[in-house]
Amino acid sequence: MNDVLQLIFSRRSIRQYQPRPVPRELLIDLLRAAMAAPSAVDKQPWEFVVVTRP
């Protein structure tokens, strides 16, 4: 099984989170990856909201 399928089939839901913050560098990397996702007719209609405090 290739790596992508393995990730898809092994995913799980997380309902309790650790109280430590996500490092800013990781947030930036994740946002860059999300912005690289394809969109219909290359419209790129997404918006992202990053919440860093409860």
mmCIF entry with sequence, helices, sheets and N, C-alpha, C, O atoms, coordinates in Angstrom:
data_MODEL
# 
_entry.id   MODEL 
# 
_entity.id                         1 
_entity.type                       polymer 
_entity.pdbx_number_of_molecules   1 
# 
_entity_poly.entity_id                      1 
_entity_poly.type                           'polypeptide(L)' 
_entity_poly.nstd_linkage                   no 
_entity_poly.nstd_monomer                   no 
_entity_poly.pdbx_seq_one_letter_code       MNDVLQLIFSRRSIRQYQPRPVPRELLIDLLRAAMAAPSAVDKQPWEFVVVTRP 
_entity_poly.pdbx_seq_one_letter_code_can   MNDVLQLIFSRRSIRQYQPRPVPRELLIDLLRAAMAAPSAVDKQPWEFVVVTRP 
_entity_poly.pdbx_strand_id                 A 
# 
loop_
_entity_poly_seq.entity_id 
_entity_poly_seq.num 
_entity_poly_seq.mon_id 
_entity_poly_seq.hetero 
1 1  MET n 
1 2  ASN n 
1 3  ASP n 
1 4  VAL n 
1 5  LEU n 
1 6  GLN n 
1 7  LEU n 
1 8  ILE n 
1 9  PHE n 
1 10 SER n 
1 11 ARG n 
1 12 ARG n 
1 13 SER n 
1 14 ILE n 
1 15 ARG n 
1 16 GLN n 
1 17 TYR n 
1 18 GLN n 
1 19 PRO n 
1 20 ARG n 
1 21 PRO n 
1 22 VAL n 
1 23 PRO n 
1 24 ARG n 
1 25 GLU n 
1 26 LEU n 
1 27 LEU n 
1 28 ILE n 
1 29 ASP n 
1 30 LEU n 
1 31 LEU n 
1 32 ARG n 
1 33 ALA n 
1 34 ALA n 
1 35 MET n 
1 36 ALA n 
1 37 ALA n 
1 38 PRO n 
1 39 SER n 
1 40 ALA n 
1 41 VAL n 
1 42 ASP n 
1 43 LYS n 
1 44 GLN n 
1 45 PRO n 
1 46 TRP n 
1 47 GLU n 
1 48 PHE n 
1 49 VAL n 
1 50 VAL n 
1 51 VAL n 
1 52 THR n 
1 53 ARG n 
1 54 PRO n 
# 
_struct_asym.id          A 
_struct_asym.entity_id   1 
# 
loop_
_struct_conf.conf_type_id 
_struct_conf.id 
_struct_conf.pdbx_PDB_helix_id 
_struct_conf.beg_label_comp_id 
_struct_conf.beg_label_asym_id 
_struct_conf.beg_label_seq_id 
_struct_conf.pdbx_beg_PDB_ins_code 
_struct_conf.end_label_comp_id 
_struct_conf.end_label_asym_id 
_struct_conf.end_label_seq_id 
_struct_conf.pdbx_end_PDB_ins_code 
_struct_conf.beg_auth_comp_id 
_struct_conf.beg_auth_asym_id 
_struct_conf.beg_auth_seq_id 
_struct_conf.end_auth_comp_id 
_struct_conf.end_auth_asym_id 
_struct_conf.end_auth_seq_id 
_struct_conf.pdbx_PDB_helix_class 
_struct_conf.details 
_struct_conf.pdbx_PDB_helix_length 
HELX_P HELX_P1 AA1 ASP A 3  ? PHE A 9  ? ASP A 3  PHE A 9  1 ? 7  
HELX_P HELX_P2 AA2 ARG A 24 ? MET A 35 ? ARG A 24 MET A 35 1 ? 12 
HELX_P HELX_P3 AA3 ALA A 40 ? ASP A 42 ? ALA A 40 ASP A 42 5 ? 3  
# 
_struct_conf_type.id          HELX_P 
_struct_conf_type.criteria    ? 
_struct_conf_type.reference   ? 
# 
loop_
_atom_site.group_PDB 
_atom_site.id 
_atom_site.type_symbol 
_atom_site.label_atom_id 
_atom_site.label_alt_id 
_atom_site.label_comp_id 
_atom_site.label_asym_id 
_atom_site.label_entity_id 
_atom_site.label_seq_id 
_atom_site.pdbx_PDB_ins_code 
_atom_site.Cartn_x 
_atom_site.Cartn_y 
_atom_site.Cartn_z 
_atom_site.occupancy 
_atom_site.B_iso_or_equiv 
_atom_site.pdbx_formal_charge 
_atom_site.auth_seq_id 
_atom_site.auth_comp_id 
_atom_site.auth_asym_id 
_atom_site.auth_atom_id 
_atom_site.pdbx_PDB_model_num 
ATOM 1   N N  . MET A 1 1  ? 0.860   -1.176 0.000   1.00 0.00 ? 1  MET A N  1 
ATOM 2   C CA . MET A 1 1  ? 0.000   0.000  0.000   1.00 0.00 ? 1  MET A CA 1 
ATOM 3   C C  . MET A 1 1  ? 0.905   1.237  0.000   1.00 0.00 ? 1  MET A C  1 
ATOM 4   O O  . MET A 1 1  ? 1.894   1.288  0.731   1.00 0.00 ? 1  MET A O  1 
ATOM 5   N N  . ASN A 1 2  ? 0.563   2.222  -0.817  1.00 0.00 ? 2  ASN A N  1 
ATOM 6   C CA . ASN A 1 2  ? 1.432   3.397  -0.843  1.00 0.00 ? 2  ASN A CA 1 
ATOM 7   C C  . ASN A 1 2  ? 1.196   4.277  0.389   1.00 0.00 ? 2  ASN A C  1 
ATOM 8   O O  . ASN A 1 2  ? 0.214   4.104  1.111   1.00 0.00 ? 2  ASN A O  1 
ATOM 9   N N  . ASP A 1 3  ? 2.098   5.207  0.610   1.00 0.00 ? 3  ASP A N  1 
ATOM 10  C CA . ASP A 1 3  ? 2.078   6.023  1.828   1.00 0.00 ? 3  ASP A CA 1 
ATOM 11  C C  . ASP A 1 3  ? 0.800   6.851  1.973   1.00 0.00 ? 3  ASP A C  1 
ATOM 12  O O  . ASP A 1 3  ? 0.271   6.984  3.077   1.00 0.00 ? 3  ASP A O  1 
ATOM 13  N N  . VAL A 1 4  ? 0.308   7.401  0.876   1.00 0.00 ? 4  VAL A N  1 
ATOM 14  C CA . VAL A 1 4  ? -0.892  8.239  0.947   1.00 0.00 ? 4  VAL A CA 1 
ATOM 15  C C  . VAL A 1 4  ? -2.098  7.410  1.382   1.00 0.00 ? 4  VAL A C  1 
ATOM 16  O O  . VAL A 1 4  ? -2.856  7.827  2.258   1.00 0.00 ? 4  VAL A O  1 
ATOM 17  N N  . LEU A 1 5  ? -2.275  6.247  0.776   1.00 0.00 ? 5  LEU A N  1 
ATOM 18  C CA . LEU A 1 5  ? -3.397  5.397  1.174   1.00 0.00 ? 5  LEU A CA 1 
ATOM 19  C C  . LEU A 1 5  ? -3.263  4.942  2.615   1.00 0.00 ? 5  LEU A C  1 
ATOM 20  O O  . LEU A 1 5  ? -4.255  4.860  3.340   1.00 0.00 ? 5  LEU A O  1 
ATOM 21  N N  . GLN A 1 6  ? -2.060  4.650  3.026   1.00 0.00 ? 6  GLN A N  1 
ATOM 22  C CA . GLN A 1 6  ? -1.843  4.239  4.417   1.00 0.00 ? 6  GLN A CA 1 
ATOM 23  C C  . GLN A 1 6  ? -2.246  5.362  5.372   1.00 0.00 ? 6  GLN A C  1 
ATOM 24  O O  . GLN A 1 6  ? -2.870  5.105  6.402   1.00 0.00 ? 6  GLN A O  1 
ATOM 25  N N  . LEU A 1 7  ? -1.894  6.597  5.038   1.00 0.00 ? 7  LEU A N  1 
ATOM 26  C CA . LEU A 1 7  ? -2.294  7.731  5.874   1.00 0.00 ? 7  LEU A CA 1 
ATOM 27  C C  . LEU A 1 7  ? -3.813  7.881  5.919   1.00 0.00 ? 7  LEU A C  1 
ATOM 28  O O  . LEU A 1 7  ? -4.387  8.113  6.982   1.00 0.00 ? 7  LEU A O  1 
ATOM 29  N N  . ILE A 1 8  ? -4.455  7.750  4.771   1.00 0.00 ? 8  ILE A N  1 
ATOM 30  C CA . ILE A 1 8  ? -5.912  7.895  4.716   1.00 0.00 ? 8  ILE A CA 1 
ATOM 31  C C  . ILE A 1 8  ? -6.596  6.832  5.572   1.00 0.00 ? 8  ILE A C  1 
ATOM 32  O O  . ILE A 1 8  ? -7.501  7.141  6.347   1.00 0.00 ? 8  ILE A O  1 
ATOM 33  N N  . PHE A 1 9  ? -6.166  5.590  5.433   1.00 0.00 ? 9  PHE A N  1 
ATOM 34  C CA . PHE A 1 9  ? -6.818  4.498  6.155   1.00 0.00 ? 9  PHE A CA 1 
ATOM 35  C C  . PHE A 1 9  ? -6.465  4.459  7.637   1.00 0.00 ? 9  PHE A C  1 
ATOM 36  O O  . PHE A 1 9  ? -7.191  3.846  8.420   1.00 0.00 ? 9  PHE A O  1 
ATOM 37  N N  . SER A 1 10 ? -5.379  5.092  8.036   1.00 0.00 ? 10 SER A N  1 
ATOM 38  C CA . SER A 1 10 ? -4.982  5.047  9.445   1.00 0.00 ? 10 SER A CA 1 
ATOM 39  C C  . SER A 1 10 ? -5.366  6.316  10.201  1.00 0.00 ? 10 SER A C  1 
ATOM 40  O O  . SER A 1 10 ? -4.995  6.475  11.364  1.00 0.00 ? 10 SER A O  1 
ATOM 41  N N  . ARG A 1 11 ? -6.093  7.207  9.565   1.00 0.00 ? 11 ARG A N  1 
ATOM 42  C CA . ARG A 1 11 ? -6.465  8.459  10.230  1.00 0.00 ? 11 ARG A CA 1 
ATOM 43  C C  . ARG A 1 11 ? -7.402  8.177  11.398  1.00 0.00 ? 11 ARG A C  1 
ATOM 44  O O  . ARG A 1 11 ? -8.059  7.138  11.445  1.00 0.00 ? 11 ARG A O  1 
ATOM 45  N N  . ARG A 1 12 ? -7.455  9.111  12.336  1.00 0.00 ? 12 ARG A N  1 
ATOM 46  C CA . ARG A 1 12 ? -8.350  8.970  13.480  1.00 0.00 ? 12 ARG A CA 1 
ATOM 47  C C  . ARG A 1 12 ? -8.804  10.342 13.938  1.00 0.00 ? 12 ARG A C  1 
ATOM 48  O O  . ARG A 1 12 ? -8.182  11.352 13.611  1.00 0.00 ? 12 ARG A O  1 
ATOM 49  N N  . SER A 1 13 ? -9.873  10.373 14.682  1.00 0.00 ? 13 SER A N  1 
ATOM 50  C CA . SER A 1 13 ? -10.400 11.630 15.206  1.00 0.00 ? 13 SER A CA 1 
ATOM 51  C C  . SER A 1 13 ? -9.775  11.905 16.565  1.00 0.00 ? 13 SER A C  1 
ATOM 52  O O  . SER A 1 13 ? -9.614  11.002 17.386  1.00 0.00 ? 13 SER A O  1 
ATOM 53  N N  . ILE A 1 14 ? -9.427  13.156 16.786  1.00 0.00 ? 14 ILE A N  1 
ATOM 54  C CA . ILE A 1 14 ? -8.846  13.572 18.065  1.00 0.00 ? 14 ILE A CA 1 
ATOM 55  C C  . ILE A 1 14 ? -9.854  14.498 18.739  1.00 0.00 ? 14 ILE A C  1 
ATOM 56  O O  . ILE A 1 14 ? -10.306 15.475 18.143  1.00 0.00 ? 14 ILE A O  1 
ATOM 57  N N  . ARG A 1 15 ? -10.199 14.182 19.982  1.00 0.00 ? 15 ARG A N  1 
ATOM 58  C CA . ARG A 1 15 ? -11.188 14.989 20.698  1.00 0.00 ? 15 ARG A CA 1 
ATOM 59  C C  . ARG A 1 15 ? -10.616 15.673 21.931  1.00 0.00 ? 15 ARG A C  1 
ATOM 60  O O  . ARG A 1 15 ? -11.256 16.548 22.515  1.00 0.00 ? 15 ARG A O  1 
ATOM 61  N N  . GLN A 1 16 ? -9.431  15.281 22.320  1.00 0.00 ? 16 GLN A N  1 
ATOM 62  C CA . GLN A 1 16 ? -8.758  15.937 23.438  1.00 0.00 ? 16 GLN A CA 1 
ATOM 63  C C  . GLN A 1 16 ? -7.376  16.363 22.957  1.00 0.00 ? 16 GLN A C  1 
ATOM 64  O O  . GLN A 1 16 ? -6.646  15.586 22.343  1.00 0.00 ? 16 GLN A O  1 
ATOM 65  N N  . TYR A 1 17 ? -7.041  17.599 23.248  1.00 0.00 ? 17 TYR A N  1 
ATOM 66  C CA . TYR A 1 17 ? -5.789  18.156 22.760  1.00 0.00 ? 17 TYR A CA 1 
ATOM 67  C C  . TYR A 1 17 ? -4.873  18.482 23.922  1.00 0.00 ? 17 TYR A C  1 
ATOM 68  O O  . TYR A 1 17 ? -5.322  18.722 25.043  1.00 0.00 ? 17 TYR A O  1 
ATOM 69  N N  . GLN A 1 18 ? -3.598  18.485 23.637  1.00 0.00 ? 18 GLN A N  1 
ATOM 70  C CA . GLN A 1 18 ? -2.629  18.870 24.659  1.00 0.00 ? 18 GLN A CA 1 
ATOM 71  C C  . GLN A 1 18 ? -2.641  20.388 24.795  1.00 0.00 ? 18 GLN A C  1 
ATOM 72  O O  . GLN A 1 18 ? -2.925  21.086 23.822  1.00 0.00 ? 18 GLN A O  1 
ATOM 73  N N  . PRO A 1 19 ? -2.341  20.910 25.974  1.00 0.00 ? 19 PRO A N  1 
ATOM 74  C CA . PRO A 1 19 ? -2.423  22.356 26.197  1.00 0.00 ? 19 PRO A CA 1 
ATOM 75  C C  . PRO A 1 19 ? -1.266  23.157 25.599  1.00 0.00 ? 19 PRO A C  1 
ATOM 76  O O  . PRO A 1 19 ? -1.245  24.381 25.729  1.00 0.00 ? 19 PRO A O  1 
ATOM 77  N N  . ARG A 1 20 ? -0.329  22.516 24.962  1.00 0.00 ? 20 ARG A N  1 
ATOM 78  C CA . ARG A 1 20 ? 0.811   23.267 24.417  1.00 0.00 ? 20 ARG A CA 1 
ATOM 79  C C  . ARG A 1 20 ? 0.464   23.863 23.048  1.00 0.00 ? 20 ARG A C  1 
ATOM 80  O O  . ARG A 1 20 ? -0.281  23.254 22.281  1.00 0.00 ? 20 ARG A O  1 
ATOM 81  N N  . PRO A 1 21 ? 0.997   25.039 22.740  1.00 0.00 ? 21 PRO A N  1 
ATOM 82  C CA . PRO A 1 21 ? 0.684   25.697 21.467  1.00 0.00 ? 21 PRO A CA 1 
ATOM 83  C C  . PRO A 1 21 ? 1.394   25.017 20.292  1.00 0.00 ? 21 PRO A C  1 
ATOM 84  O O  . PRO A 1 21 ? 2.425   24.365 20.462  1.00 0.00 ? 21 PRO A O  1 
ATOM 85  N N  . VAL A 1 22 ? 0.822   25.183 19.109  1.00 0.00 ? 22 VAL A N  1 
ATOM 86  C CA . VAL A 1 22 ? 1.454   24.687 17.886  1.00 0.00 ? 22 VAL A CA 1 
ATOM 87  C C  . VAL A 1 22 ? 2.520   25.704 17.492  1.00 0.00 ? 22 VAL A C  1 
ATOM 88  O O  . VAL A 1 22 ? 2.228   26.899 17.436  1.00 0.00 ? 22 VAL A O  1 
ATOM 89  N N  . PRO A 1 23 ? 3.742   25.267 17.220  1.00 0.00 ? 23 PRO A N  1 
ATOM 90  C CA . PRO A 1 23 ? 4.795   26.216 16.843  1.00 0.00 ? 23 PRO A CA 1 
ATOM 91  C C  . PRO A 1 23 ? 4.410   27.018 15.593  1.00 0.00 ? 23 PRO A C  1 
ATOM 92  O O  . PRO A 1 23 ? 3.824   26.484 14.651  1.00 0.00 ? 23 PRO A O  1 
ATOM 93  N N  . ARG A 1 24 ? 4.748   28.289 15.607  1.00 0.00 ? 24 ARG A N  1 
ATOM 94  C CA . ARG A 1 24 ? 4.409   29.188 14.495  1.00 0.00 ? 24 ARG A CA 1 
ATOM 95  C C  . ARG A 1 24 ? 4.941   28.667 13.161  1.00 0.00 ? 24 ARG A C  1 
ATOM 96  O O  . ARG A 1 24 ? 4.258   28.755 12.140  1.00 0.00 ? 24 ARG A O  1 
ATOM 97  N N  . GLU A 1 25 ? 6.151   28.129 13.168  1.00 0.00 ? 25 GLU A N  1 
ATOM 98  C CA . GLU A 1 25 ? 6.746   27.612 11.935  1.00 0.00 ? 25 GLU A CA 1 
ATOM 99  C C  . GLU A 1 25 ? 5.894   26.484 11.348  1.00 0.00 ? 25 GLU A C  1 
ATOM 100 O O  . GLU A 1 25 ? 5.736   26.390 10.131  1.00 0.00 ? 25 GLU A O  1 
ATOM 101 N N  . LEU A 1 26 ? 5.348   25.629 12.217  1.00 0.00 ? 26 LEU A N  1 
ATOM 102 C CA . LEU A 1 26 ? 4.496   24.536 11.755  1.00 0.00 ? 26 LEU A CA 1 
ATOM 103 C C  . LEU A 1 26 ? 3.188   25.082 11.190  1.00 0.00 ? 26 LEU A C  1 
ATOM 104 O O  . LEU A 1 26 ? 2.707   24.597 10.166  1.00 0.00 ? 26 LEU A O  1 
ATOM 105 N N  . LEU A 1 27 ? 2.612   26.081 11.844  1.00 0.00 ? 27 LEU A N  1 
ATOM 106 C CA . LEU A 1 27 ? 1.389   26.703 11.325  1.00 0.00 ? 27 LEU A CA 1 
ATOM 107 C C  . LEU A 1 27 ? 1.621   27.271 9.929   1.00 0.00 ? 27 LEU A C  1 
ATOM 108 O O  . LEU A 1 27 ? 0.795   27.088 9.034   1.00 0.00 ? 27 LEU A O  1 
ATOM 109 N N  . ILE A 1 28 ? 2.732   27.951 9.748   1.00 0.00 ? 28 ILE A N  1 
ATOM 110 C CA . ILE A 1 28 ? 3.052   28.538 8.441   1.00 0.00 ? 28 ILE A CA 1 
ATOM 111 C C  . ILE A 1 28 ? 3.216   27.443 7.393   1.00 0.00 ? 28 ILE A C  1 
ATOM 112 O O  . ILE A 1 28 ? 2.709   27.570 6.278   1.00 0.00 ? 28 ILE A O  1 
ATOM 113 N N  . ASP A 1 29 ? 3.921   26.370 7.744   1.00 0.00 ? 29 ASP A N  1 
ATOM 114 C CA . ASP A 1 29 ? 4.098   25.253 6.807   1.00 0.00 ? 29 ASP A CA 1 
ATOM 115 C C  . ASP A 1 29 ? 2.754   24.635 6.429   1.00 0.00 ? 29 ASP A C  1 
ATOM 116 O O  . ASP A 1 29 ? 2.519   24.326 5.260   1.00 0.00 ? 29 ASP A O  1 
ATOM 117 N N  . LEU A 1 30 ? 1.872   24.453 7.413   1.00 0.00 ? 30 LEU A N  1 
ATOM 118 C CA . LEU A 1 30 ? 0.556   23.872 7.140   1.00 0.00 ? 30 LEU A CA 1 
ATOM 119 C C  . LEU A 1 30 ? -0.286  24.783 6.250   1.00 0.00 ? 30 LEU A C  1 
ATOM 120 O O  . LEU A 1 30 ? -0.981  24.306 5.352   1.00 0.00 ? 30 LEU A O  1 
ATOM 121 N N  . LEU A 1 31 ? -0.226  26.082 6.495   1.00 0.00 ? 31 LEU A N  1 
ATOM 122 C CA . LEU A 1 31 ? -0.970  27.021 5.655   1.00 0.00 ? 31 LEU A CA 1 
ATOM 123 C C  . LEU A 1 31 ? -0.434  27.026 4.231   1.00 0.00 ? 31 LEU A C  1 
ATOM 124 O O  . LEU A 1 31 ? -1.212  27.074 3.278   1.00 0.00 ? 31 LEU A O  1 
ATOM 125 N N  . ARG A 1 32 ? 0.875   26.976 4.076   1.00 0.00 ? 32 ARG A N  1 
ATOM 126 C CA . ARG A 1 32 ? 1.464   26.918 2.725   1.00 0.00 ? 32 ARG A CA 1 
ATOM 127 C C  . ARG A 1 32 ? 1.023   25.653 1.993   1.00 0.00 ? 32 ARG A C  1 
ATOM 128 O O  . ARG A 1 32 ? 0.708   25.695 0.804   1.00 0.00 ? 32 ARG A O  1 
ATOM 129 N N  . ALA A 1 33 ? 1.002   24.534 2.703   1.00 0.00 ? 33 ALA A N  1 
ATOM 130 C CA . ALA A 1 33 ? 0.559   23.281 2.087   1.00 0.00 ? 33 ALA A CA 1 
ATOM 131 C C  . ALA A 1 33 ? -0.911  23.376 1.686   1.00 0.00 ? 33 ALA A C  1 
ATOM 132 O O  . ALA A 1 33 ? -1.288  22.918 0.608   1.00 0.00 ? 33 ALA A O  1 
ATOM 133 N N  . ALA A 1 34 ? -1.738  23.963 2.539   1.00 0.00 ? 34 ALA A N  1 
ATOM 134 C CA . ALA A 1 34 ? -3.165  24.101 2.226   1.00 0.00 ? 34 ALA A CA 1 
ATOM 135 C C  . ALA A 1 34 ? -3.374  25.011 1.020   1.00 0.00 ? 34 ALA A C  1 
ATOM 136 O O  . ALA A 1 34 ? -4.240  24.741 0.187   1.00 0.00 ? 34 ALA A O  1 
ATOM 137 N N  . MET A 1 35 ? -2.595  26.082 0.915   1.00 0.00 ? 35 MET A N  1 
ATOM 138 C CA . MET A 1 35 ? -2.733  27.003 -0.213  1.00 0.00 ? 35 MET A CA 1 
ATOM 139 C C  . MET A 1 35 ? -2.266  26.376 -1.521  1.00 0.00 ? 35 MET A C  1 
ATOM 140 O O  . MET A 1 35 ? -2.642  26.841 -2.597  1.00 0.00 ? 35 MET A O  1 
ATOM 141 N N  . ALA A 1 36 ? -1.456  25.332 -1.441  1.00 0.00 ? 36 ALA A N  1 
ATOM 142 C CA . ALA A 1 36 ? -0.980  24.651 -2.646  1.00 0.00 ? 36 ALA A CA 1 
ATOM 143 C C  . ALA A 1 36 ? -1.990  23.633 -3.169  1.00 0.00 ? 36 ALA A C  1 
ATOM 144 O O  . ALA A 1 36 ? -1.780  23.047 -4.231  1.00 0.00 ? 36 ALA A O  1 
ATOM 145 N N  . ALA A 1 37 ? -3.077  23.418 -2.439  1.00 0.00 ? 37 ALA A N  1 
ATOM 146 C CA . ALA A 1 37 ? -4.092  22.453 -2.875  1.00 0.00 ? 37 ALA A CA 1 
ATOM 147 C C  . ALA A 1 37 ? -4.767  22.958 -4.148  1.00 0.00 ? 37 ALA A C  1 
ATOM 148 O O  . ALA A 1 37 ? -4.971  24.161 -4.308  1.00 0.00 ? 37 ALA A O  1 
ATOM 149 N N  . PRO A 1 38 ? -5.111  22.046 -5.047  1.00 0.00 ? 38 PRO A N  1 
ATOM 150 C CA . PRO A 1 38 ? -5.777  22.470 -6.282  1.00 0.00 ? 38 PRO A CA 1 
ATOM 151 C C  . PRO A 1 38 ? -7.192  22.978 -6.007  1.00 0.00 ? 38 PRO A C  1 
ATOM 152 O O  . PRO A 1 38 ? -7.825  22.598 -5.021  1.00 0.00 ? 38 PRO A O  1 
ATOM 153 N N  . SER A 1 39 ? -7.671  23.840 -6.896  1.00 0.00 ? 39 SER A N  1 
ATOM 154 C CA . SER A 1 39 ? -9.045  24.339 -6.795  1.00 0.00 ? 39 SER A CA 1 
ATOM 155 C C  . SER A 1 39 ? -9.649  24.378 -8.198  1.00 0.00 ? 39 SER A C  1 
ATOM 156 O O  . SER A 1 39 ? -8.928  24.429 -9.194  1.00 0.00 ? 39 SER A O  1 
ATOM 157 N N  . ALA A 1 40 ? -10.966 24.355 -8.263  1.00 0.00 ? 40 ALA A N  1 
ATOM 158 C CA . ALA A 1 40 ? -11.653 24.374 -9.556  1.00 0.00 ? 40 ALA A CA 1 
ATOM 159 C C  . ALA A 1 40 ? -11.321 25.654 -10.313 1.00 0.00 ? 40 ALA A C  1 
ATOM 160 O O  . ALA A 1 40 ? -11.437 26.749 -9.762  1.00 0.00 ? 40 ALA A O  1 
ATOM 161 N N  . VAL A 1 41 ? -10.921 25.527 -11.538 1.00 0.00 ? 41 VAL A N  1 
ATOM 162 C CA . VAL A 1 41 ? -10.580 26.638 -12.424 1.00 0.00 ? 41 VAL A CA 1 
ATOM 163 C C  . VAL A 1 41 ? -9.534  27.555 -11.778 1.00 0.00 ? 41 VAL A C  1 
ATOM 164 O O  . VAL A 1 41 ? -9.461  28.741 -12.101 1.00 0.00 ? 41 VAL A O  1 
ATOM 165 N N  . ASP A 1 42 ? -8.745  27.014 -10.885 1.00 0.00 ? 42 ASP A N  1 
ATOM 166 C CA . ASP A 1 42 ? -7.683  27.755 -10.191 1.00 0.00 ? 42 ASP A CA 1 
ATOM 167 C C  . ASP A 1 42 ? -8.205  29.025 -9.516  1.00 0.00 ? 42 ASP A C  1 
ATOM 168 O O  . ASP A 1 42 ? -7.507  30.038 -9.470  1.00 0.00 ? 42 ASP A O  1 
ATOM 169 N N  . LYS A 1 43 ? -9.433  28.968 -8.993  1.00 0.00 ? 43 LYS A N  1 
ATOM 170 C CA . LYS A 1 43 ? -10.021 30.138 -8.324  1.00 0.00 ? 43 LYS A CA 1 
ATOM 171 C C  . LYS A 1 43 ? -9.417  30.388 -6.952  1.00 0.00 ? 43 LYS A C  1 
ATOM 172 O O  . LYS A 1 43 ? -9.382  31.526 -6.485  1.00 0.00 ? 43 LYS A O  1 
ATOM 173 N N  . GLN A 1 44 ? -8.950  29.350 -6.315  1.00 0.00 ? 44 GLN A N  1 
ATOM 174 C CA . GLN A 1 44 ? -8.374  29.448 -4.972  1.00 0.00 ? 44 GLN A CA 1 
ATOM 175 C C  . GLN A 1 44 ? -9.282  30.256 -4.031  1.00 0.00 ? 44 GLN A C  1 
ATOM 176 O O  . GLN A 1 44 ? -8.869  31.295 -3.518  1.00 0.00 ? 44 GLN A O  1 
ATOM 177 N N  . PRO A 1 45 ? -10.514 29.784 -3.805  1.00 0.00 ? 45 PRO A N  1 
ATOM 178 C CA . PRO A 1 45 ? -11.495 30.554 -3.040  1.00 0.00 ? 45 PRO A CA 1 
ATOM 179 C C  . PRO A 1 45 ? -11.390 30.418 -1.524  1.00 0.00 ? 45 PRO A C  1 
ATOM 180 O O  . PRO A 1 45 ? -12.253 30.922 -0.806  1.00 0.00 ? 45 PRO A O  1 
ATOM 181 N N  . TRP A 1 46 ? -10.374 29.765 -1.033  1.00 0.00 ? 46 TRP A N  1 
ATOM 182 C CA . TRP A 1 46 ? -10.343 29.479 0.397   1.00 0.00 ? 46 TRP A CA 1 
ATOM 183 C C  . TRP A 1 46 ? -9.930  30.681 1.237   1.00 0.00 ? 46 TRP A C  1 
ATOM 184 O O  . TRP A 1 46 ? -9.287  31.618 0.764   1.00 0.00 ? 46 TRP A O  1 
ATOM 185 N N  . GLU A 1 47 ? -10.320 30.616 2.475   1.00 0.00 ? 47 GLU A N  1 
ATOM 186 C CA . GLU A 1 47 ? -9.896  31.576 3.496   1.00 0.00 ? 47 GLU A CA 1 
ATOM 187 C C  . GLU A 1 47 ? -9.495  30.760 4.713   1.00 0.00 ? 47 GLU A C  1 
ATOM 188 O O  . GLU A 1 47 ? -10.098 29.724 4.995   1.00 0.00 ? 47 GLU A O  1 
ATOM 189 N N  . PHE A 1 48 ? -8.491  31.215 5.429   1.00 0.00 ? 48 PHE A N  1 
ATOM 190 C CA . PHE A 1 48 ? -8.016  30.504 6.609   1.00 0.00 ? 48 PHE A CA 1 
ATOM 191 C C  . PHE A 1 48 ? -8.093  31.427 7.816   1.00 0.00 ? 48 PHE A C  1 
ATOM 192 O O  . PHE A 1 48 ? -7.791  32.617 7.729   1.00 0.00 ? 48 PHE A O  1 
ATOM 193 N N  . VAL A 1 49 ? -8.499  30.862 8.930   1.00 0.00 ? 49 VAL A N  1 
ATOM 194 C CA . VAL A 1 49 ? -8.521  31.586 10.197  1.00 0.00 ? 49 VAL A CA 1 
ATOM 195 C C  . VAL A 1 49 ? -7.678  30.780 11.171  1.00 0.00 ? 49 VAL A C  1 
ATOM 196 O O  . VAL A 1 49 ? -7.959  29.607 11.417  1.00 0.00 ? 49 VAL A O  1 
ATOM 197 N N  . VAL A 1 50 ? -6.657  31.397 11.719  1.00 0.00 ? 50 VAL A N  1 
ATOM 198 C CA . VAL A 1 50 ? -5.793  30.727 12.688  1.00 0.00 ? 50 VAL A CA 1 
ATOM 199 C C  . VAL A 1 50 ? -6.119  31.293 14.061  1.00 0.00 ? 50 VAL A C  1 
ATOM 200 O O  . VAL A 1 50 ? -5.948  32.487 14.309  1.00 0.00 ? 50 VAL A O  1 
ATOM 201 N N  . VAL A 1 51 ? -6.587  30.435 14.939  1.00 0.00 ? 51 VAL A N  1 
ATOM 202 C CA . VAL A 1 51 ? -6.928  30.840 16.303  1.00 0.00 ? 51 VAL A CA 1 
ATOM 203 C C  . VAL A 1 51 ? -5.796  30.371 17.205  1.00 0.00 ? 51 VAL A C  1 
ATOM 204 O O  . VAL A 1 51 ? -5.517  29.175 17.287  1.00 0.00 ? 51 VAL A O  1 
ATOM 205 N N  . THR A 1 52 ? -5.149  31.305 17.878  1.00 0.00 ? 52 THR A N  1 
ATOM 206 C CA . THR A 1 52 ? -4.013  30.941 18.725  1.00 0.00 ? 52 THR A CA 1 
ATOM 207 C C  . THR A 1 52 ? -4.326  31.027 20.209  1.00 0.00 ? 52 THR A C  1 
ATOM 208 O O  . THR A 1 52 ? -3.529  30.598 21.043  1.00 0.00 ? 52 THR A O  1 
ATOM 209 N N  . ARG A 1 53 ? -5.491  31.585 20.538  1.00 0.00 ? 53 ARG A N  1 
ATOM 210 C CA . ARG A 1 53 ? -5.908  31.650 21.944  1.00 0.00 ? 53 ARG A CA 1 
ATOM 211 C C  . ARG A 1 53 ? -7.354  31.200 22.049  1.00 0.00 ? 53 ARG A C  1 
ATOM 212 O O  . ARG A 1 53 ? -8.157  31.489 21.162  1.00 0.00 ? 53 ARG A O  1 
ATOM 213 N N  . PRO A 1 54 ? -7.697  30.494 23.127  1.00 0.00 ? 54 PRO A N  1 
ATOM 214 C CA . PRO A 1 54 ? -9.098  30.063 23.281  1.00 0.00 ? 54 PRO A CA 1 
ATOM 215 C C  . PRO A 1 54 ? -10.045 31.232 23.510  1.00 0.00 ? 54 PRO A C  1 
ATOM 216 O O  . PRO A 1 54 ? -11.251 31.031 23.657  1.00 0.00 ? 54 PRO A O  1 
# 
